[in-house]
Amino acid sequence: MLKGKKIVLGITGSIAAYKACLLIRQLIKRGAEVQVVITPAGKEFITPITLSTLTHKPVISEFFSQRDGTWNSHVDLGLWADAMVVAPCTASTLGKMAHGIADNMLITTYLSMKAPVFIAPAMDLDMYRHPSTQANIKTLLSYGNHIIEPESGFLASGLEGKGRMEEPEVIADRLDQFFSENSQPSPIAGKKVVITAGPTYEKIDPVRFIGNYSSGKMGFAIAEECLRRGADVTVVAGPVSLTCSSGIRRLDVESCQDMYDAATSEFADADVAILAAAVADFRPALVADRKIKRGKDDMVITLCPTHDIAAALGASKKAGQTLVAFALETNDEEANAMRKLEKKNADFLTAFLGSLANKQKFLETQTDVYPNMSEWVMSTEERRQLDQETTVLSKELNSCSISAIVSAVSASSAVLISVLLLSGWLLGILQRVRYSEARLRSLIMRQALELKPDCAYSWFSSDWILDCRARCFR
C-alpha cells in the first residue's frame, strides 16, 4: 500500500542514522517517494550526498538553500506528504517535537505536517527510560503521533538494553500496515467502546478468594484493535498482569460489584459494549474480616448470585447502542448460546462452543488423522535433553537480546521449536523482541517441518509442554 505514497523522512543526529539508508531503500522498493529532511547534527553521521543518491531528491536541511533568497518551505512539505517518519529520533528532537521548539527545518516541518507522523526513537537505555523522555513520548502520543518503540539489544555505548532504533524493514512494515488498514474508513472511528476483560475475584477472607483462570488477553486484544480502528476505548479490567496502549482509558477493578458499577456507568454514554470478562457468577454470602483458620471439621461456604452485568446492560440499552456478549458452554452449546443472546438482549454473542467438553474430542479427532499419535511416547533421555534446551532458551528469551534469541532458536531442536510454535510461542516472541516476523517465521518453520505433526499434537496436549512454556515466559 506504499505505492505512490509521499513520505517525508526526518533524520536526526544519532549513530542509528545509517539505518535511514536502509529505510529509504525499503520505502522506495515498495513504491514510495521519499524526501529527506535532516538536522545539522544528522549530517555529522551521514552525508546528504548519500541520501540524495538514494532518494533522487535534494536533501533539505536548512531554511535557506542559497544566498539568493531561495528557501525551503516547511508548509509545502506538510501539505505534500502522505506521512512523516522521524527515524532515528534522538531525545533532543523528541523534546523539541513535544514542546514545539521550532529551531530547525525538521521541527518546523513536523509542526506544519498535515499527515500522520511516525517516530522511531534511538538513544541509550538510560536516556530512553528517563522520566522526561517518557513524558515527552506520552505527550507526542496524546497529539496523535505514532511511536515505533525501540528494540532491546547491544547499544553504541557498550551497554545492552532498550534504545536501539527499530529495524528499517519493521518500520516500513508499520507504514505499509497503516495505509492498508486506513484505505477505508472504520465504522467505529470516533465511537466510544467499553470493553470488560479478565476475571473477577470474590473474597472469602482477606487472603482467599473465588476466581477463575481468565488472563484478560482476549479483551485487551480487542481493545487494542478497536483503538487501532479509531475508537475511543475504555477497558474495565479485572485483576490481570497485562498492559495496554496509553491511548486506552483503563479502569482496574477486582470484584463483580466493582465491574458492575464501572460497566453500567461507562455504558450510559457508550456506543458499543463488548463484554469479554469472565465474571464470577457467585460470591460468598459472608466475607470473613480475618483469615479463616484451618479446622478439623469440613467447611461450608454459602454462595449467592452476583450481578448479571450483560443482562443489566441489555436492559438499559438505548437505541443506537450495541451490546456484544460472550458465552462458554460445555453442553447443548448452540441452544444455550441462542437462549443467552435473547435473555441478555444482546446484539451479538460470541460462543466458544464446546471449549471445555470438546477438548478430549479434539484430541481424539487428531488421533484419527494421525493414527500413530497415541502410540508415540517421549523417552526419558528425550525429555532430559529438551528440559536442558528449554532452560537455555528461557534464559535467552529473558535477555531481550535479538541476536541471543535468534542464536538460541537456531540451536534448538525442531521438536522444541515446533511445540513452542504450536503453544503460541511465535506470537509471544514477536511481541517480546519485535523481530522481523517474516524472517523469524521462516527460521522457525524450516525447523518445524522436520517434526511429524502427530508428535507435536501429542506434546501440545501434555502438562510437560505447558511447564516448558511457563519456564520460557515467567
C-alpha positions in Angstrom: 0.0 0.0 0.0 3.0 2.3 -0.1 2.9 2.6 -3.9 2.6 6.2 -4.9 2.8 7.5 -1.3 4.8 10.6 -0.5 7.0 10.2 2.6 9.0 12.8 4.5 11.8 11.1 6.3 13.3 13.1 9.2 16.9 12.1 10.2 18.5 13.4 13.5 21.9 13.2 15.0 22.1 9.6 16.1 24.5 6.8 15.4 21.5 5.0 14.0 21.3 7.5 11.2 23.0 4.9 8.9 19.8 2.8 9.1 18.0 5.6 7.3 19.7 4.4 4.1 18.1 1.0 4.6 14.8 2.5 5.4 14.9 4.6 2.2 15.6 1.5 0.2 12.7 -0.3 1.8 10.3 2.6 1.1 11.3 3.2 -2.5 11.3 -0.5 -3.2 7.6 -0.6 -2.1 6.8 2.3 -4.5 7.0 5.3 -2.2 8.5 8.7 -3.0 10.9 9.9 -0.2 12.0 13.4 0.7 14.7 13.6 3.4 14.8 16.4 5.9 17.9 16.2 8.1 19.1 18.1 11.2 22.5 19.8 11.2 23.7 17.1 13.7 22.3 14.4 11.5 24.7 15.4 8.7 27.6 14.6 11.1 26.6 10.9 10.9 25.5 10.6 7.3 26.2 12.8 4.3 23.5 14.5 2.3 25.0 13.2 -1.0 24.4 9.6 0.1 20.8 10.3 1.0 20.3 12.3 -2.2 21.6 9.5 -4.3 19.2 7.0 -2.8 16.1 9.3 -3.0 16.9 11.1 -6.3 15.9 14.3 -4.5 18.0 17.1 -2.9 18.2 16.7 0.8 16.6 19.5 2.9 18.5 20.7 5.9 18.5 24.5 6.2 15.7 27.0 5.8 17.6 28.9 3.1 19.2 26.7 0.5 21.2 29.5 -1.2 22.0 33.2 -0.6 19.8 34.4 -3.4 16.5 34.4 -1.5 15.6 30.8 -2.2 14.2 29.0 0.8 12.7 25.6 1.7 9.0 25.8 2.6 8.1 23.6 5.6 4.5 24.4 4.9 4.7 23.0 1.4 6.2 19.8 2.8 3.4 19.5 5.3 0.9 19.6 2.5 2.8 17.4 0.1 3.4 14.4 2.4 1.1 11.4 3.0 3.2 10.5 6.1 6.2 11.7 8.0 8.7 9.4 9.6 11.4 10.6 12.0 13.9 7.8 12.2 16.2 7.9 14.1 14.7 10.4 16.6 17.0 11.5 19.4 16.0 12.5 22.9 16.6 16.1 21.9 14.3 16.0 18.9 11.7 14.2 20.9 11.7 17.1 23.4 11.6 19.7 20.8 8.7 18.0 19.0 6.8 17.6 22.2 7.1 21.3 23.2 7.1 23.0 19.8 10.7 24.3 19.8 11.0 25.1 16.1 14.7 25.8 15.8 15.5 23.6 12.7 13.9 22.6 9.5 12.8 19.2 10.7 10.8 20.6 13.7 9.1 23.2 11.6 8.2 20.6 9.0 6.7 18.4 11.8 4.7 21.3 13.2 3.3 22.0 9.7 2.6 18.3 8.9 -1.0 17.5 7.9 -0.3 13.8 7.5 0.3 11.1 10.2 3.6 11.2 11.9 5.6 8.1 12.9 8.5 8.5 15.4 11.3 5.8 15.9 13.3 6.8 19.0 17.0 5.9 19.2 19.1 6.6 22.3 20.9 4.9 25.1 18.9 2.9 27.6 19.2 5.3 30.5 18.1 8.3 28.3 15.2 6.3 26.9 13.8 5.3 30.3 14.4 8.8 31.9 11.1 10.3 33.2 11.5 13.3 30.9 11.9 11.2 27.8 8.9 9.0 28.8 6.9 12.2 29.5 7.7 13.5 26.0 6.7 10.3 24.4 3.4 10.4 26.2 2.9 14.0 25.1 3.6 13.1 21.5 1.2 10.1 21.7 -1.5 12.4 23.1 -1.1 14.6 20.0 -1.9 11.6 17.8 1.6 10.6 16.7 2.6 7.0 16.3 5.6 5.8 18.3 7.6 2.9 16.9 9.2 1.7 20.1 12.9 0.9 20.1 14.1 -2.6 20.5 16.4 -4.1 23.1 19.9 -5.1 22.2 23.6 -4.0 22.1 23.9 -0.3 22.1 26.7 2.0 20.8 27.6 2.9 24.5 28.6 -0.8 25.0 25.6 -1.3 27.3 22.7 -3.6 26.5 19.0 -2.7 26.8 16.1 -0.9 25.2 17.0 2.0 23.0 18.0 0.6 19.6 16.1 2.1 16.7 13.6 -0.4 15.3 14.8 -2.3 12.1 14.1 -0.4 8.8 12.1 -3.4 7.5 9.8 -3.3 10.5 9.3 0.5 10.2 8.4 0.1 6.5 6.0 -2.7 7.5 4.3 -0.4 10.0 3.8 2.2 7.4 2.5 -0.4 4.9 0.1 -1.8 7.5 -1.1 1.7 8.4 -2.0 2.6 4.9 -3.6 -0.8 4.2 -5.8 -0.5 7.3 -6.8 3.1 6.6 -7.6 2.7 3.0 -11.3 2.5 4.0 -12.9 4.5 6.9 -13.5 2.5 10.0 -17.2 2.2 11.1 -16.1 2.6 14.8 -13.9 5.6 14.3 -14.8 8.2 17.0 -17.2 5.8 18.7 -17.0 5.2 22.4 -16.3 1.4 23.0 -16.4 -0.1 26.5 -14.7 -3.5 26.9 -14.6 -5.7 30.0 -11.7 -8.1 30.4 -10.2 -10.6 32.8 -11.6 -12.4 35.8 -13.2 -11.1 39.0 -12.1 -12.1 42.5 -14.8 -12.7 45.1 -13.3 -12.6 48.6 -13.7 -15.4 51.1 -11.5 -13.7 53.7 -8.6 -11.1 53.5 -6.3 -13.6 51.8 -8.5 -16.0 49.9 -11.0 -15.6 47.0 -13.1 -17.3 44.4 -11.7 -16.6 40.9 -11.1 -18.2 37.5 -8.3 -18.8 35.0 -9.1 -15.8 32.7 -6.0 -14.0 31.6 -7.8 -11.0 30.1 -5.7 -11.3 26.9 -8.7 -11.6 24.6 -10.4 -8.4 26.0 -7.1 -6.5 25.8 -6.5 -7.6 22.2 -10.0 -6.5 21.2 -9.3 -3.1 22.9 -6.1 -2.6 21.0 -7.8 -3.4 17.7 -10.7 -1.0 18.5 -8.1 1.7 19.3 -6.3 1.0 16.1 -9.5 1.5 14.2 -10.0 4.9 15.7 -12.4 4.2 18.6 -12.4 5.9 22.0 -11.7 2.8 24.1 -12.3 2.2 27.8 -11.3 -1.1 29.3 -12.8 -2.2 32.6 -10.1 -4.7 33.7 -10.3 -7.4 36.4 -7.1 -8.3 38.2 -4.7 -9.1 35.4 -1.0 -8.5 34.8 -1.4 -7.1 31.3 -0.5 -3.6 30.0 -2.3 -1.6 27.3 -1.6 1.3 25.0 -1.6 4.7 26.5 -4.5 5.7 24.2 -6.8 3.3 26.1 -8.6 4.5 29.2 -8.2 1.7 31.8 -10.3 1.2 34.9 -9.0 -1.5 37.2 -11.5 -3.4 39.3 -11.5 -6.6 41.5 -14.9 -7.9 42.2 -18.1 -8.4 40.2 -19.6 -5.5 42.1 -16.7 -3.2 41.1 -17.0 -4.3 37.5 -20.8 -3.9 37.5 -20.6 -0.4 38.9 -17.9 0.7 36.3 -19.6 -1.1 33.3 -23.0 0.3 33.9 -21.6 3.8 34.5 -19.5 3.8 31.3 -22.2 2.2 29.1 -24.6 5.1 29.8 -22.9 7.2 27.1 -21.2 4.5 25.1 -21.9 3.4 21.5 -20.6 -0.2 22.0 -20.0 -2.6 24.9 -18.0 -5.7 24.4 -18.3 -8.0 27.5 -15.2 -10.2 27.2 -14.6 -10.6 31.0 -15.1 -13.9 32.8 -17.2 -12.6 35.7 -17.9 -14.8 38.7 -21.5 -16.0 38.8 -21.4 -16.5 42.6 -19.8 -14.9 45.6 -19.5 -15.9 49.3 -22.6 -14.7 51.2 -20.4 -13.8 54.1 -16.8 -12.5 53.9 -14.6 -13.0 57.0 -12.8 -10.0 58.3 -9.9 -12.2 59.4 -8.1 -15.2 57.9 -10.1 -18.3 58.4 -8.0 -20.8 60.4 -7.8 -24.5 59.4 -10.1 -26.7 61.5 -10.8 -30.4 61.8 -14.4 -30.2 60.5 -15.5 -29.6 57.0 -16.0 -26.0 56.0 -19.1 -24.9 54.1 -19.2 -21.7 52.1 -22.6 -20.4 51.2 -22.7 -18.7 47.8 -25.1 -16.2 46.4 -25.5 -14.9 42.9 -23.5 -11.9 41.7 -24.8 -9.1 39.4 -25.6 -10.2 35.8 -23.7 -7.4 34.0 -24.7 -8.5 30.5 -28.4 -8.6 31.5 -28.2 -5.2 33.2 -26.6 -3.5 30.2 -29.1 -5.3 27.9 -32.0 -3.9 30.0 -30.6 -0.4 29.9 -29.6 -0.4 26.2 -30.9 2.5 24.2 -31.5 2.9 20.5 -28.1 3.2 18.7 -26.2 1.2 21.3 -24.7 -2.2 20.5 -24.0 -4.9 23.1 -21.7 -7.9 22.4 -21.8 -10.7 24.9 -19.7 -13.9 25.2 -20.6 -17.5 26.2 -18.6 -20.5 27.2 -20.7 -23.7 27.1 -20.0 -27.3 27.9 -23.2 -28.9 26.6 -26.0 -28.0 24.2 -23.8 -25.2 23.1 -25.7 -23.6 20.3 -29.1 -23.8 22.0 -27.7 -22.4 25.2 -26.0 -19.6 23.3 -29.1 -18.6 21.4 -31.1 -18.5 24.7 -28.4 -16.3 26.3 -28.4 -14.0 23.3 -32.2 -13.4 23.7 -32.2 -13.3 27.5 -29.4 -10.7 27.7 -30.9 -8.6 24.9 -27.5 -8.6 23.2 -27.0 -7.7 19.6 -24.2 -10.3 19.1 -22.9 -13.2 21.1 -19.6 -14.9 20.6 -20.0 -18.5 21.8 -17.0 -20.8 22.5 -18.8 -23.9 21.5 -17.5 -26.9 23.4 -14.4 -25.1 24.6 -14.2 -27.4 27.6 -16.1 -30.5 26.7 -14.7 -30.9 23.3 -11.0 -30.7 24.3 -10.8 -34.5 24.5 -12.9 -34.9 21.4 -10.4 -32.7 19.5 -7.5 -34.9 20.6 -9.5 -38.0 19.6 -10.0 -36.4 16.2 -6.3 -35.7 15.8 -5.7 -39.4 16.7 -7.9 -40.3 13.8 -5.9 -38.1 11.5 -2.6 -39.2 12.8 -3.1 -42.9 13.8 0.3 -43.2 15.5 -0.1 -40.3 17.8 -1.4 -42.3 20.8 1.4 -44.8 20.4 4.2 -42.1 20.5 5.9 -41.8 23.8 8.6 -39.4 24.9 11.7 -41.2 26.2 13.4 -40.2 29.5 16.5 -39.2 27.5 14.5 -37.1 25.1 12.7 -35.3 27.9 16.1 -34.7 29.7 17.6 -33.2 26.5 14.5 -31.0 25.9 14.5 -29.8 29.5 18.0 -28.6 29.1 17.1 -26.8 25.8 14.2 -25.2 27.5 16.4 -23.9 30.3 18.8 -22.4 27.8 16.1 -20.9 25.6 14.3 -19.4 28.6 17.5 -17.5 29.6 17.9 -16.1 26.1 14.2 -15.1 25.9 14.5 -13.1 29.2 17.7 -11.4 28.0 15.8 -9.4 25.4 18.7 -9.6 23.0 17.6 -10.4 19.5 20.9 -11.9 18.5 21.0 -14.1 21.5 17.4 -15.2 21.0 17.8 -16.0 17.3 21.0 -17.9 18.1 19.2 -19.9 20.7 16.3 -20.6 18.3 18.7 -21.8 15.6 20.4 -24.1 18.1 17.2 -25.6 19.4 15.9 -28.8 18.1 13.0 -28.9 15.6 11.0 -30.7 18.3 11.2 -27.9 20.9 10.6 -25.2 18.4 7.6 -26.9 16.9 6.0 -27.4 20.3 6.6 -23.9 21.4 5.3 -22.7 18.0 2.0 -24.6 18.4 1.6 -23.4 22.0 1.6 -19.7 21.0 5.3 -19.2 21.3 5.7 -17.4 18.0 3.3 -14.6 18.9 4.9 -14.2 22.3 8.4 -13.9 20.9 7.4 -11.5 18.2 5.8 -9.2 20.8 8.7 -9.5 23.1 11.6 -8.7 20.7 9.7 -7.1 17.8 11.9 -9.1 15.4 11.1 -9.2 11.7 8.1 -11.5 11.5 8.9 -12.8 8.1 12.5 -13.7 9.0 11.6 -15.3 12.3 8.7 -17.3 10.8 11.0 -18.6 8.0 13.6 -19.6 10.6 11.1 -21.5 12.8 9.1 -23.1 10.0 12.3 -24.6 8.4 12.9 -26.4 11.7 9.2 -27.2 12.4 8.8 -29.0 9.1 11.2 -31.7 10.3 8.8 -32.8 13.1 5.9 -35.1 12.4 2.5 -33.5 13.3 1.4 -36.4 15.5 4.3 -35.8 17.9 3.6 -32.1 18.0 0.0 -32.5 18.8 0.8 -35.1 21.4 3.2 -32.8 23.3 0.9 -29.8 22.8 -1.7 -31.6 24.9 0.7 -32.6 27.7 1.4 -30.9 31.0 5.1 -31.0 30.2 4.9 -28.6 27.4 2.8 -26.2 29.4 5.6 -26.3 32.0 8.2 -25.6 29.4 6.2 -22.7 28.1 5.8 -21.3 31.6 9.5 -21.5 32.2 10.2 -19.6 29.0 7.9 -16.7 29.8 7.9 -16.4 33.6 
